[in-house]
Amino acid sequence: MTTNSEMLSGHSAGRVLIVGAGPGLGMAFARRALAGGSDVTLAARSADTLDEMVTHLGSDGGRLATLVVDASQPTALRDTVTSYADACDPAIDCALFNVSAWVPGGLDSDLNAVSSGLDAGVVAALAMTQAVVPRMLTQSSPRILFTGGGTADSPMVASIGLGLQKAALRNLAIALDKDLRETTLAVRTLTIRGTIAPGTAFDPERIAGALWNVADSDDVVHEFTGAGH
């Protein structure tokens, strides 16, 4: 992962994969990665959304690529990303999982919706990791990043399903980092304790900068509170 100092000096990194790319944080992180010299692959289930993002970001000499994947289908996602990761050049050296599935309800939550949300918000993160790790292990300092949320430890009745996702995602990040401790690969997660919105303390550009810094940290779990970043 390119450090801030390397970004300023124009250092060219490898490829950043963003699963769950969208016009908010995904777009901001893509912009940050491009500025740091990385190629970027945007992955999401909507081809139209991906095309709009590419138009907004600009092709930048072909450094942007897209991949249509559906996080609600983790096995298919793993297979698609595995084939892509095996073939892409430059190789992926940073993968960001940025998927959340809002599931309304508390005690009355629809069980199928909760289960589907866990597939998209957690199982798919493991699927992405399984897909990118083999080739990542050949890189000097690869990173896997998960975007977490405050509902992991501050549950809200409006969406028990989302809280389950974010709690499990944090657990997954810690477990995977332990599993990969003897390798060059590290897993990091950023808990975002607020609603992402442009022009606020939780502006996506600010959070993208925090995520970029988290990648080079020694700790697995980090927080973004909107203050002091």
C-alpha positions in Angstrom: 0.0 0.0 0.0 1.4 3.4 -0.9 2.1 5.7 2.0 1.2 9.4 2.1 4.8 10.4 1.5 5.0 8.1 -1.5 1.8 9.6 -2.9 3.4 13.0 -2.7 6.5 11.8 -4.5 4.5 10.2 -7.3 5.3 6.6 -6.4 3.4 4.1 -8.5 1.6 1.4 -6.6 -0.1 -1.7 -7.8 -3.9 -2.2 -8.1 -6.6 -1.3 -5.7 -9.8 -3.4 -5.8 -12.9 -1.8 -4.3 -15.8 -4.3 -3.8 -19.0 -2.4 -3.2 -17.9 0.6 -5.2 -20.4 3.4 -5.2 -20.7 7.2 -5.6 -19.8 7.9 -2.0 -16.9 6.4 -0.1 -16.0 4.0 -2.9 -15.6 6.9 -5.3 -13.6 8.9 -2.8 -11.3 6.0 -2.1 -10.8 5.3 -5.8 -9.9 9.0 -6.3 -7.4 8.7 -3.5 -5.8 5.6 -4.9 -5.5 7.0 -8.4 -3.8 10.1 -6.9 -1.4 7.7 -5.2 -0.4 6.1 -8.4 -2.4 2.9 -8.2 -4.6 1.4 -10.9 -8.1 0.9 -9.6 -10.8 -1.7 -10.2 -14.3 -0.8 -9.2 -16.5 -3.8 -8.4 -20.3 -3.7 -7.9 -23.5 -5.4 -9.1 -24.7 -2.6 -11.3 -22.9 -2.1 -14.6 -24.7 1.3 -15.0 -23.3 2.5 -11.6 -19.8 1.4 -12.6 -20.0 3.2 -15.9 -21.2 6.4 -14.2 -18.3 6.2 -11.8 -15.8 5.7 -14.5 -17.2 8.7 -16.4 -17.0 10.8 -13.2 -13.5 9.7 -12.3 -12.1 9.8 -15.9 -10.3 7.0 -17.6 -6.9 8.4 -16.6 -5.0 6.6 -19.3 -6.8 3.3 -18.8 -5.9 3.0 -15.1 -9.6 2.3 -14.2 -11.3 -1.0 -14.7 -14.7 -2.4 -13.7 -15.9 -5.8 -12.5 -19.6 -6.7 -12.2 -20.1 -8.8 -9.0 -23.0 -9.4 -6.7 -22.1 -9.5 -3.0 -25.4 -11.3 -2.2 -23.9 -14.3 -4.1 -20.6 -14.9 -2.2 -19.5 -18.0 -4.0 -20.1 -16.5 -7.4 -18.3 -13.3 -6.2 -15.3 -15.4 -5.1 -15.1 -17.2 -8.4 -15.3 -14.0 -10.4 -12.8 -12.1 -8.3 -10.4 -15.1 -8.3 -10.3 -15.3 -12.1 -9.8 -11.5 -12.3 -7.1 -11.4 -9.6 -5.1 -14.2 -11.2 -5.0 -12.4 -14.5 -4.8 -8.6 -13.8 -1.6 -6.6 -14.2 -0.5 -4.9 -12.1 -1.5 -7.3 -9.3 -4.0 -6.3 -6.6 -2.0 -5.1 -3.5 -5.0 -3.5 -1.7 -8.6 -4.8 -1.6 -11.4 -2.7 0.1 -14.6 -4.4 1.1 -17.2 -1.6 1.3 -20.6 -3.5 1.3 -23.5 -2.9 3.8 -27.0 -4.2 3.5 -29.7 -2.3 5.3 -32.2 -4.7 6.8 -35.2 -3.0 8.5 -36.6 -4.1 11.8 -35.9 -5.4 15.3 -37.6 -8.4 16.8 -39.9 -8.5 13.7 -37.0 -8.6 11.3 -37.5 -10.9 8.3 -35.2 -13.9 8.8 -34.5 -14.3 5.1 -33.5 -10.7 4.8 -31.2 -10.9 7.8 -29.6 -14.0 6.3 -29.2 -12.4 2.9 -27.7 -9.3 4.6 -25.1 -11.4 6.3 -24.3 -13.0 3.0 -23.7 -9.6 1.4 -22.1 -7.8 4.3 -19.9 -10.5 5.8 -19.7 -13.8 3.9 -18.9 -11.9 0.8 -16.0 -10.2 2.6 -14.5 -13.6 3.3 -15.2 -14.6 -0.3 -13.3 -11.5 -1.5 -10.4 -12.3 0.8 -10.2 -15.9 -0.3 -10.1 -14.7 -3.9 -7.3 -12.1 -3.6 -5.0 -13.6 -1.0 -3.1 -16.1 -3.1 -1.6 -13.6 -5.5 -1.4 -10.9 -2.8 1.0 -13.0 -0.8 3.6 -12.4 -3.6 3.4 -8.6 -2.9 5.7 -6.7 -0.5 3.0 -5.2 1.8 -0.5 -6.0 0.7 -3.6 -4.8 2.6 -7.2 -5.9 2.9 -9.5 -3.2 4.3 -13.1 -3.5 5.6 -15.4 -0.5 6.2 -17.2 -1.1 9.5 -20.0 0.8 11.3 -20.9 1.9 14.8 -23.8 -0.5 14.9 -21.2 -3.2 15.6 -21.2 -2.2 19.3 -24.0 0.3 19.4 -27.0 -1.6 18.1 -30.2 0.1 16.9 -33.6 -1.5 16.8 -34.2 0.0 13.4 -31.9 -2.5 11.8 -30.7 -5.5 13.9 -29.6 -7.0 10.7 -27.1 -4.3 9.9 -25.6 -4.5 13.4 -25.1 -8.2 13.1 -23.2 -7.6 9.8 -20.9 -5.0 11.3 -20.2 -6.9 14.5 -19.4 -10.0 12.5 -17.3 -8.1 10.0 -15.1 -6.7 12.8 -14.7 -10.2 14.2 -13.7 -11.4 10.7 -11.1 -8.8 10.3 -9.4 -9.6 13.6 -9.5 -13.4 12.9 -8.2 -13.0 9.3 -5.3 -10.8 10.5 -4.4 -13.4 13.1 -4.6 -16.1 10.4 -2.3 -14.1 8.1 0.1 -12.9 10.8 3.1 -14.9 9.5 2.7 -13.4 6.0 3.2 -9.9 4.5 -0.5 -9.4 4.3 -2.5 -7.5 6.9 -6.2 -6.9 7.5 -7.5 -3.6 8.8 -11.0 -2.3 9.6 -12.3 1.3 10.1 -15.5 1.7 12.2 -17.3 4.7 10.9 -19.4 6.2 13.7 -21.7 8.4 11.8 -23.7 8.8 8.5 -21.5 9.4 5.5 -22.5 12.7 3.8 -20.7 15.2 1.7 -19.9 18.5 3.4 -20.1 17.1 6.9 -17.6 15.7 9.4 -18.3 12.4 7.7 -17.5 13.6 4.2 -16.5 10.6 2.1 -13.2 12.3 1.1 -12.2 12.6 4.8 -13.1 9.0 5.5 -11.2 7.8 2.4 -8.1 9.6 3.7 -8.5 7.9 7.1 -8.9 4.5 5.3 -5.7 5.2 3.4 -3.8 5.9 6.6 -5.3 2.9 8.3 -3.7 0.6 5.7 -0.3 1.5 7.0 -1.1 1.2 10.7 -0.1 -1.6 13.1 -3.5 -2.1 14.7 -6.3 -4.0 13.1 -9.3 -2.0 14.4 -9.7 1.7 14.0 -12.5 4.3 14.4 -13.6 7.4 12.5 -15.5 9.7 14.7 -15.5 12.8 12.5 -13.3 14.7 14.9 -9.6 15.2 14.5 -9.1 13.5 11.2 
